[in-house]
Amino acid sequence: MFKESIKMSWNNIVSNKMRSFLTVLGVLIGVAAIIALITIVEGVTGSITSKVMNMGANKITVQAKGTPLKQGLSQRDVEEISAIHNIKGVSPSISGKTSIVYNGDVMENITIQGRNQVYFANTEDLIDKGRGINILDCDYKNRVCLIGQNIVDEYFKTESPIDKDISINGITYTVVGTLQKSSGYSMDSNDNGVIIPYTTAMGLLGTGYINSVDVYMENGDLSDETTSEIERVLNTAFNYNENGYSVSNMQNIINTVADMTSMMTALLVGIASIALVVGGIGIMNMMLVSVTERTTEIGLRKALGAEPKTIQWQFLLEALFLSLFGGILGLVAGIAIAFVACLIIGTSFSIAGYSVILALGFSSFIGLTFGYAPARRASKLNPIDALRSV
């Protein structure tokens, strides 16, 4: 009897193709919107997270703004931070603007960065040719440098810059490496910059303090504890004046991005689900019309011994078929829309398994929920009242 109900439900859907298609259209749009939005948001989230990770997921950045009594971090402060548990390395950063000269050709407004060996060990895709700054360069304040691609293009079009001497602020430095060209627009582009040992940079730029430090952790999961220990050292250094410094935990930034995108995904799915509810109302409307049109059929079946439960199952199955059909079509449409959108935006394309389950499960739930009332109404029809319309 159940197989017969399935067959009759399917035959009724097929016999009213246009009406059935218009009925499932709302479910189709809702499912397509859910699949497309979740996929696109996850692709964008993955790209953002990847970029933040490249900035250093296990990195804590300390900015020492200073106080009237102390302008920045001393070498001793850096050593105390290095001694904290879970610290893999500390990279002080000194920066300023100056001019450089090669063979009498002057380049103005060049960014000078003072770095150490830790920075090069923890930064990928930085060196193009040559070597980076090593520990001996920092210990002995060697006058060596790495230059950006704009400087290479300006000064060394036909020769290698390695082991050549350039003048920075009137002092001779030997080029030991070149930096890779920055991809696209970047606030920290090294194309027009020079990197020298930070200890040398302190003398070149005339500063006795360090105003920025990148701290690299062994275990990023312990970032909160490590941040607290760094703040303890900084509180002592700046006499508990919290305005003298700031600490940025990259792992916290990643977690914040993840929380924001999760909220965005939930909001967008909620909005898209409205289309599914509208589709469910369409299914209910169509099923009520179908019950009215098939009153005689229902009366004849009941007169011939069909139980109310059988009638109810037939109409419930019809509503379920409509919603599932709309869900499958919406799944295909949503994947296609998401694929095209990800290509245009330039993000990775990956279908989340839970989004498929959510969309199809929700569409089935909508079909059963909004199909129940018409099915219940059909099963409650009095056979005598139904046959009066014959």
C-alpha positions as CSV (number, residue, x, y, z in Angstrom):
1,M,0.0,0.0,0.0
2,F,2.9,2.3,0.8
3,K,4.4,1.7,-2.7
4,E,1.1,2.5,-4.2
5,S,1.0,5.8,-2.3
6,I,4.5,6.7,-3.6
7,K,3.4,5.9,-7.2
8,M,0.2,7.9,-7.0
9,S,2.1,10.9,-5.4
10,W,4.7,10.8,-8.2
11,N,2.1,10.5,-10.9
12,N,0.2,13.5,-9.6
13,I,3.4,15.6,-9.6
14,V,4.3,14.5,-13.2
15,S,0.8,15.2,-14.5
16,N,1.0,18.8,-13.4
17,K,4.5,19.7,-14.5
18,M,4.2,23.5,-14.7
19,R,2.4,23.8,-11.4
20,S,4.9,21.5,-9.8
21,F,7.9,23.4,-11.2
22,L,6.5,26.8,-10.0
23,T,5.9,25.2,-6.6
24,V,9.5,23.9,-6.2
25,L,10.9,27.2,-7.4
26,G,10.9,28.8,-4.0
27,V,12.7,25.8,-2.5
28,L,15.2,25.8,-5.4
29,I,16.0,29.5,-4.8
30,G,16.4,29.0,-1.1
31,V,18.7,26.0,-1.3
32,A,20.8,27.6,-4.1
33,A,21.2,30.8,-2.0
34,I,22.3,28.8,1.1
35,I,24.8,26.7,-0.8
36,A,26.2,29.6,-2.8
37,L,26.5,31.9,0.2
38,I,28.1,29.4,2.5
39,T,30.6,28.3,-0.2
40,I,31.5,31.9,-1.1
41,V,31.9,33.0,2.5
42,E,34.0,30.0,3.4
43,G,36.2,30.7,0.3
44,V,36.7,34.3,1.3
45,T,37.3,33.3,5.0
46,G,39.9,30.8,3.9
47,S,41.7,33.5,1.8
48,I,41.7,36.0,4.7
49,T,42.9,33.4,7.2
50,S,45.6,32.3,4.8
51,K,46.8,35.9,4.4
52,V,46.8,36.5,8.2
53,M,48.6,33.2,8.7
54,N,51.3,34.3,6.2
55,M,51.7,37.4,8.4
56,G,52.6,35.0,11.2
57,A,50.1,32.9,13.1
58,N,52.6,32.3,15.9
59,K,53.7,35.9,16.1
60,I,53.1,38.6,18.7
61,T,53.9,42.2,17.8
62,V,55.0,44.7,20.5
63,Q,54.8,48.4,19.7
64,A,56.7,50.5,22.3
65,K,55.3,54.0,22.0
66,G,57.3,55.1,25.0
67,T,56.8,57.4,27.9
68,P,58.4,60.7,29.0
69,L,60.8,58.7,31.1
70,K,61.6,55.9,28.6
71,Q,61.3,56.3,24.8
72,G,61.2,52.6,23.9
73,L,62.6,49.2,24.6
74,S,66.3,48.7,25.5
75,Q,68.4,45.7,24.5
76,R,68.0,44.3,28.0
77,D,64.2,44.5,27.7
78,V,64.5,42.5,24.4
79,E,66.6,39.9,26.2
80,E,64.1,39.5,29.0
81,I,61.3,38.9,26.5
82,S,63.5,36.4,24.7
83,A,63.9,34.5,28.0
84,I,60.1,33.9,28.3
85,H,58.9,30.3,28.0
86,N,57.5,29.4,24.6
87,I,59.5,32.2,22.8
88,K,61.3,30.8,19.7
89,G,62.9,34.1,18.8
90,V,62.6,37.9,19.0
91,S,63.0,40.2,16.0
92,P,63.5,43.9,16.9
93,S,62.5,46.4,14.1
94,I,64.1,49.8,13.5
95,S,62.8,51.9,10.6
96,G,63.4,55.3,9.1
97,K,63.8,57.2,5.8
98,T,67.0,58.3,4.2
99,S,68.8,58.5,0.8
100,I,71.2,56.1,-0.9
101,V,73.9,56.6,-3.5
102,Y,75.5,54.3,-6.1
103,N,78.0,55.6,-8.6
104,G,76.9,59.1,-7.9
105,D,73.2,58.3,-8.6
106,V,71.0,59.4,-5.7
107,M,67.7,57.7,-4.7
108,E,65.7,59.7,-2.1
109,N,63.1,58.7,0.4
110,I,64.3,55.1,0.8
111,T,62.9,53.1,3.7
112,I,65.7,51.7,6.0
113,Q,64.7,48.7,8.1
114,G,66.8,47.3,10.9
115,R,66.3,43.5,11.3
116,N,68.0,40.5,12.7
117,Q,68.5,36.8,11.8
118,V,65.2,35.8,13.5
119,Y,63.2,37.9,11.1
120,F,64.7,36.1,8.1
121,A,64.3,32.7,9.7
122,N,60.6,33.2,10.2
123,T,59.6,35.1,7.1
124,E,59.0,33.1,3.9
125,D,59.5,34.3,0.3
126,L,61.6,37.2,1.4
127,I,65.1,36.7,-0.2
128,D,65.5,36.7,-4.0
129,K,69.2,36.3,-4.2
130,G,72.1,36.2,-1.8
131,R,71.7,35.8,1.9
132,G,69.9,37.4,4.8
133,I,71.1,39.1,8.0
134,N,72.9,36.6,10.4
135,I,73.7,36.8,14.0
136,L,77.3,37.9,13.4
137,D,76.1,40.9,11.4
138,C,74.0,42.0,14.4
139,D,76.7,41.2,17.1
140,Y,79.5,43.1,15.2
141,K,77.2,45.8,13.7
142,N,78.4,44.9,10.2
143,R,77.6,47.3,7.4
144,V,75.8,44.9,5.1
145,C,72.4,45.2,3.5
146,L,69.7,43.7,1.4
147,I,68.0,45.9,-1.3
148,G,64.5,45.9,-2.8
149,Q,63.7,45.3,-6.5
150,N,63.1,48.9,-7.3
151,I,66.7,49.7,-6.2
152,V,68.0,46.7,-8.2
153,D,66.2,47.9,-11.3
154,E,67.5,51.4,-10.9
155,Y,71.2,50.6,-10.1
156,F,71.9,47.1,-11.3
157,K,70.2,46.6,-14.6
158,T,73.1,44.8,-16.3
159,E,75.1,43.5,-13.3
160,S,74.6,41.5,-10.1
161,P,74.3,43.7,-7.0
162,I,75.8,41.1,-4.7
163,D,79.0,42.2,-3.1
164,K,78.6,45.7,-4.5
165,D,79.0,48.8,-2.3
166,I,76.3,51.4,-1.9
167,S,76.3,54.5,0.3
168,I,73.6,54.9,2.9
169,N,73.5,58.3,4.6
170,G,77.2,58.8,3.7
171,I,78.3,55.4,5.0
172,T,79.4,52.5,2.8
173,Y,77.4,49.2,3.0
174,T,78.0,46.0,1.1
175,V,75.0,44.4,-0.6
176,V,74.7,40.7,0.5
177,G,71.2,40.0,-0.9
178,T,68.2,41.2,-2.8
179,L,64.6,41.0,-1.7
180,Q,61.8,39.5,-3.7
181,K,59.4,41.8,-5.5
182,S,56.2,42.4,-3.5
183,S,53.0,41.0,-5.1
184,G,50.4,43.7,-5.7
185,Y,49.9,46.7,-3.4
186,S,51.2,46.1,0.1
187,M,51.6,48.5,3.0
188,D,54.9,46.6,4.0
189,S,56.4,46.4,0.5
190,N,60.1,46.1,0.5
191,D,60.5,47.1,-3.2
192,N,61.8,50.5,-2.3
193,G,63.5,49.6,0.9
194,V,66.9,48.4,2.4
195,I,67.3,46.0,5.3
196,I,70.4,46.2,7.5
197,P,71.3,44.7,10.9
198,Y,69.1,46.3,13.6
199,T,72.1,47.1,15.7
200,T,73.7,49.0,12.8
201,A,70.4,50.7,12.1
202,M,70.3,52.1,15.7
203,G,73.5,53.9,15.0
204,L,72.6,55.0,11.5
205,L,69.2,56.4,12.6
206,G,70.6,57.8,15.8
207,T,68.3,56.0,18.2
208,G,69.1,54.2,21.4
209,Y,65.7,52.5,21.8
210,I,63.7,49.9,19.9
211,N,60.1,50.8,19.2
212,S,58.9,47.6,17.6
213,V,59.5,43.9,18.3
214,D,58.1,40.8,16.6
215,V,58.0,37.8,19.0
216,Y,57.8,34.3,17.5
217,M,56.3,31.5,19.6
218,E,57.0,27.8,19.6
219,N,53.3,26.9,20.3
220,G,50.6,29.3,19.0
221,D,48.0,27.6,21.3
222,L,49.8,29.2,24.3
223,S,49.5,32.7,22.8
224,D,47.4,34.1,25.6
225,E,49.8,32.9,28.3
226,T,52.8,34.1,26.4
227,T,51.1,37.5,25.8
228,S,50.5,37.8,29.5
229,E,54.2,37.1,30.3
230,I,55.3,39.7,27.7
231,E,53.0,42.3,29.2
232,R,54.5,41.5,32.6
233,V,57.9,42.3,31.3
234,L,56.6,45.5,29.6
235,N,54.8,46.6,32.7
236,T,58.1,46.5,34.6
237,A,60.0,48.2,31.8
238,F,57.5,51.1,31.6
239,N,56.8,51.3,35.3
240,Y,53.2,50.0,34.8
241,N,52.3,52.7,32.3
242,E,50.1,50.8,29.8
243,N,50.1,53.8,27.5
244,G,53.7,53.2,26.8
245,Y,53.2,50.0,24.8
246,S,50.7,47.9,22.9
247,V,50.7,44.1,22.2
248,S,49.0,42.6,19.2
249,N,48.4,38.8,19.3
250,M,48.1,37.5,15.7
251,Q,46.3,34.3,16.9
252,N,43.7,36.5,18.5
253,I,43.3,38.3,15.2
254,I,42.8,35.0,13.4
255,N,40.2,33.9,16.0
256,T,38.4,37.3,15.6
257,V,38.3,36.9,11.8
258,A,36.9,33.3,12.3
259,D,34.2,34.6,14.7
260,M,33.2,37.4,12.4
261,T,32.9,35.2,9.4
262,S,30.9,32.6,11.4
263,M,28.5,35.3,12.4
264,M,28.3,36.5,8.8
265,T,27.6,33.0,7.5
266,A,24.9,32.4,10.1
267,L,23.3,35.8,9.2
268,L,23.4,35.1,5.4
269,V,22.0,31.6,5.9
270,G,19.2,32.9,8.0
271,I,18.3,35.4,5.3
272,A,18.5,32.8,2.6
273,S,16.3,30.5,4.7
274,I,13.5,33.0,4.3
275,A,13.3,31.9,0.6
276,L,12.9,28.3,1.8
277,V,10.1,29.2,4.1
278,V,8.4,31.1,1.2
279,G,8.9,27.9,-0.8
280,G,7.3,25.9,1.9
281,I,4.3,28.2,1.9
282,G,4.1,27.6,-1.9
283,I,4.0,23.9,-1.3
284,M,1.3,24.2,1.3
285,N,-0.8,26.4,-1.0
286,M,-0.4,23.9,-3.9
287,M,-1.2,20.9,-1.7
288,L,-4.4,22.6,-0.4
289,V,-5.5,23.3,-4.0
290,S,-4.7,19.7,-4.9
291,V,-6.8,18.4,-2.0
292,T,-9.7,20.6,-3.1
293,E,-9.4,19.4,-6.7
294,R,-9.1,15.8,-5.8
295,T,-12.0,15.7,-3.3
296,T,-13.9,13.1,-5.4
297,E,-10.8,10.9,-5.7
298,I,-10.2,11.0,-2.0
299,G,-13.9,10.1,-1.3
300,L,-13.8,7.2,-3.8
301,R,-10.6,5.8,-2.2
302,K,-12.1,6.0,1.3
303,A,-15.3,4.4,0.1
304,L,-13.2,1.5,-1.3
305,G,-11.5,1.0,2.1
306,A,-8.5,3.3,2.0
307,E,-7.5,4.3,5.6
308,P,-7.0,7.9,6.6
309,K,-3.3,7.2,7.3
310,T,-2.8,6.0,3.7
311,I,-4.4,9.2,2.3
312,Q,-2.3,11.3,4.7
313,W,0.9,9.5,3.6
314,Q,0.1,10.0,-0.1
315,F,-0.1,13.8,0.3
316,L,2.9,14.0,2.7
317,L,5.0,12.1,0.2
318,E,3.9,14.4,-2.6
319,A,5.0,17.4,-0.6
320,L,8.3,15.7,0.3
321,F,9.0,14.9,-3.3
322,L,8.4,18.5,-4.3
323,S,10.7,19.8,-1.6
324,L,13.5,17.3,-2.3
325,F,13.3,17.9,-6.0
326,G,13.6,21.6,-5.4
327,G,16.5,20.9,-3.0
328,I,18.4,18.8,-5.5
329,L,18.0,21.4,-8.3
330,G,18.9,24.2,-5.8
331,L,22.0,22.2,-4.8
332,V,23.2,22.0,-8.4
333,A,22.4,25.7,-9.1
334,G,24.1,26.8,-5.8
335,I,27.3,24.9,-6.7
336,A,27.3,26.5,-10.1
337,I,26.7,30.0,-8.8
338,A,29.4,29.6,-6.1
339,F,31.9,28.2,-8.6
340,V,31.5,31.2,-10.9
341,A,31.5,33.7,-8.0
342,C,34.7,32.2,-6.6
343,L,36.4,32.5,-10.0
344,I,35.4,36.1,-10.3
345,I,36.4,37.0,-6.7
346,G,39.6,34.9,-6.9
347,T,39.1,32.8,-3.8
348,S,39.3,29.0,-3.4
349,F,36.3,26.9,-4.3
350,S,35.3,24.1,-1.9
351,I,31.9,22.7,-1.1
352,A,31.4,22.2,2.7
353,G,29.7,18.9,3.4
354,Y,27.6,20.4,6.2
355,S,26.1,22.9,3.8
356,V,24.8,20.2,1.6
357,I,23.3,18.3,4.5
358,L,21.8,21.6,5.9
359,A,20.3,22.6,2.6
360,L,18.7,19.2,1.8
361,G,17.7,18.5,5.4
362,F,16.1,21.9,5.7
363,S,14.2,21.6,2.4
364,S,12.9,18.1,3.5
365,F,11.8,19.5,6.8
366,I,10.0,22.4,5.1
367,G,8.2,20.0,2.7
368,L,7.0,17.8,5.6
369,T,6.1,20.7,7.8
370,F,4.1,22.6,5.3
371,G,2.7,19.5,3.7
372,Y,1.3,18.1,7.0
373,A,-1.7,20.4,7.2
374,P,-3.0,19.6,3.7
375,A,-2.3,15.9,4.2
376,R,-4.1,16.0,7.5
377,R,-7.1,17.8,5.9
378,A,-7.3,15.2,3.1
379,S,-7.2,12.3,5.6
380,K,-10.1,13.8,7.6
381,L,-12.5,14.3,4.7
382,N,-15.8,12.5,5.1
383,P,-16.3,10.0,2.2
384,I,-20.0,10.9,1.9
385,D,-19.3,14.7,1.8
386,A,-16.6,14.1,-0.7
387,L,-18.8,11.9,-3.0
388,R,-21.6,14.5,-3.0
389,S,-19.5,16.5,-5.5
390,V,-19.6,13.7,-8.1
